[in-house]
């Protein structure tokens, strides 16, 4: 049987560790087993137990203190990840060979790891060789996305990771529970964006013709291919977390190889929940 995993990515401060901790609680409420692997060599503490910790292999502090290397924080982290890529046998031993595993990989926040450095792509290729079905989960802070130009920047970062890793990817706006009611209403248009109208709303702020042309080209790329959409993530909303989990499960075909079980009797009306209406109600609230 295959194994399953999420590569939890995103900029620093986007809520990756909080997402992992919240999803562990959610999976436990569903009686599903899930494990977390920490891949951040600069992490200091966790809100959850980890089955493997990259700091057992290498730590950023040790690299920065090495007089022969003389790396700063960013260079030290990249060095740690490249060292990790050359020692995947450590990860294989830590993961073991249990069938039907479901693992969250809590990754570092350096965005270059997902855009142009080969480390994360090497990790994905290795996991697939170990018969993992891999899904990328790209997180962006919703508080950062309430302005159009910041939103376009976040979309381009998510798109870069998608192109670089070439795996199914679910894009999530985190920290929805921290937004005001007005901000939640405003962010509705960013969940399934119309890039052309968004560009028109901000055309007056672009004085340079070159930047207008560039912005138009970027918006056309995003809109024409419909490649980036976002799901809202509110850690206090169990139903919202279920929808995120279901989208990820669908992308990696979770459960298709499980043994068929006798269905339980359910309330037909409750079973026919309209999730589109649910999303709309949550955004309007």
Buried (B, 14 or more C-beta within 10 A) or exposed (E): EBBBBBBBBBBEEBBBBBBBBBBBBBBEEEEEEBBBBBBBBBBEEBEBEBBBBBBEBBBBEEBBEEEEEEBEEEBBBBBBBBBBBEEBEBBBEBBEEEEEBBBBBBBBBBBBBBBEBEBBBBBBBBBEEBEBBBBBBBBBBBBBBBEBEBBBBBBBBBBBBBEBBEBBBBBBBBBBBEBEEEBBEBBBBBBEBEBBEBBEEBEEEBEEEEEBEEBBEBBEBBBEEEBBEBBBBBBEBEEBBBBBBEBBBEBBEBEEEEEEEEEEEEEEEEEEEEEEEBBEEBBEE
